[in-house]
Structure formats: C-alpha cells, structure tokens
C-alpha cells in the first residue's frame, strides 16, 4: 500500500469555529462507507435492468459508475482531500464556491478533518455526480428500493393512521374547540414521531413503523424534550384573517419518504379539512438524498400507492390527496438549495428566491434531523441557548422544527436538562429516542 493510501489513524476530537467537525470521524469511517457499499451493490444488482433498457451502453455506464463510486469510497476511508465537482450541472458552481470558502478557513479540506454537515452532504452529491457522468443511467435512484420497502413494511401502521384520519374528518363538524385542539396535537405528534423512520441513520437497514402511531403517543409523550405545539397552533389561529378568508398557507419542508411522508400527508389533510390551513406547500429534494429523503417521484408515488391500496380508508385518503394536488390545494416544490451544504441562515443571500417563497407562508414546518442541523448550523451550542439565537437571523415566517434527535446538536433546553439526560442516557442526542417541537416567530422574541 502506498503511503498516500494508508488509512488515517484515529485523531482526537476537535472544534472548528464552533462547528461540529471531527467528532463524527467514526461515523464517517463506518456508516458512510456502508451506505456507499450498498449503493454500489444496488447499481450492480440492476445490471440486467440497465442492459434490457439500454443495451451494452447501459452495462458500460454501470461499470463506469461503480468505478467512480469505488474511488469515492477510497477517498472517504483514507481521508483524501475533498475534490471539486466536475459534472458541470447547475449547482456545481455553488458547491465548488462553498468548498473554496472552506479552504480559506482550513487547508486542506479532507474527509476526517472537515465540518461534518459539509462532508456528509458532499458524499450524497458525489453519488449523484457518478451517475450523472454516466448516461443513460443518470436518472437512476439508488435509494428507491429502500424507500419502497419502507413504505410497504409500514402498511399496517399506514392503514391504522388513514382509518383514524377518515374518522376525524367524518366527525370534523361535531368537534368542539377543545377536541379540535386535541386532534391537532395528536396529528402533529404523529408527524413528529414519523421522523424516527430514517434510513440514512440505519445505513439503509429496515426501519419501518409496525404499530399504530396513535396508540403509541401517550407512551412517547415523556420523551418530547421541548413541546411548543401550543405556540404552533396559536400561530395558525392568528393567521386566520377575516378580511382575507381562505388564505392561510402552511409550508412543510419534508424529510423522509415511506411512513414519515404518510404522517406528513395526514397532518396536511387535517390542516386543510379543519380549516387551519387552506393551502399546503410541500418542499422536497431535487435529487435522491440522505438515503430516504423525499423527491418529487417519491411524493407522487406515495399518493398513487395509497390510492391503489386494497383498504377502504387508505384508498379514500389517497384519492382525497390526489384531488388536493389536482385542485392546487397541495403543491410540491423542490429547489437546489435544499441539496447544498449551506446553513439556512445563508438562504437570503444564496437562494433569495426560495427565501422569498417561504416568506409567503403563515407557518413553516421543518421536518427531521438534517433540517434541524441546517437551521442551527450544526454547532456545538450550549443546550440552554435559545432556538432563536441558534437560527442566527433565519426567520422568513413563523417556523417549527419537528425532529427526533439523531445528531449531536440540541438547543432550547432548560438549565440542567441536558446534564440530567446525559447521566441517564449517554446517547440521548443520537439514538432517536427523544424529540422536540420547537417554535420560533420572527415577530417576537422566544
């Protein structure tokens, strides 16, 4: 083995401008190569499919893609310098400019000694580069099989949730104000705990929902570390304008496909049916991302599969969701910024069009761990720092993070709360057992 190819020995943890960095070394060394190996295996297993669709050209593209991904895996495992993108796609300049900004602060930028948020996002972008450089398989979603499997393995939970939703919708006109609030809290928590089903955390292993999510809520309540759901509801109620009826808009920045997406669709259905919102805009990824993140294809596919289900209430839910999309009550959007490594406080400068779009919402729900890391900059914040402070000026509209904890960043806790959790459960920030519902309004200090 040449010296340049030797694996880098373990290094002590370090801080880089208060940004989460080398503490993730073991995760980079172990989990990310595992994900890359699964990607390579998936492409190889589809070799016959590529041949059937594209002939020998498809086979050659499969070989060339695997070669690039194997090279990427070696770079990752041996702490090579992070390279500029070469595919010439629309977002490549933004990625390369971001890398050059990192180089101004650190020389060289390598896999083990860089900001964790950056290199993790960078790996997924390089996977797409390997595919895009090798037509005709450029549009192949290497994570589709896992997302599809996750959806079907959660069928019983989806059926239970759709059945519950249809019962709530049928009786909506009979609900008192308190009962309406109770249903809001329940379905907000269902969407929250749907975030436990994250294939990027399990490195693509089975991670579906089996039990009825409604039945689990009371047992999960003690694990919600911050619960601002009353503030979220208050923001929605305050957004109802008698002089502009029917104008309330909720934006949901999605995380995972599969069961979590269903929980988000159920919540969106309730918001519309209850009149708390009149329009829901979903924001997803423009490319396959973090193993299980929602793309436009996943969004459409999930609604179609729900419509086609051999269950009365599940199918009825799917048909209603399709009608929402057709009528423009629901809409799906993607933007290159969601698959850049930038923190969200960069959005006004780096994606002013997206920021302006979000400013049109009355409430933005940010789902999941990656969105939380980008909201807070993935920094080593003291746990008692306010959510408002950690956002560093980001606030296009009232916003709420629905997140189960899977990364080493958490703000907005009470004094001593983090220390108590650490003594009771040392892995509380990463095991997905705990969750937060954190709200911020740009119109008032938190």
Secondary structure, DSSP 8 states (H G I E B T S, - for coil): --GGGS---------BTTB--GGGHHHIIIIIHHHHHHHHHHHHHTHHHHHHHHTHHHHHHHHHHHHHHHHHHHHHHTT-B-----S--TTHHHHHHHHHHHHHHSSS-BSTTS-HHHHHHHHHHHHHHHHHTSTTSTT--TTHHHHHHHHHHTHHHHHHHHHHHHHHHHTGGG--HHHHHHHHHHHHHHHHHHTT--TTTTTT------S-HHHHHHHHGGGEEEE-HHHHHHHHHHT--GGGTT--EEEEE--BSTHHHHHHHHHHHHHHHHTS-SEEEEEEBSS--TTTB-BHHHHHHHHHHHHT-SSHHHHHHHHHHHHHHHHTSEEEEE-GGGGSS--GGGHHHH-HHHHHHHTT-SEEEEEHHHHHHHHHTTB---TTS-HHHHHTT--SS-EEEEEE--SS---S--TTHHHHHHHH-TTTTTSS--EEEEEE-TTS--
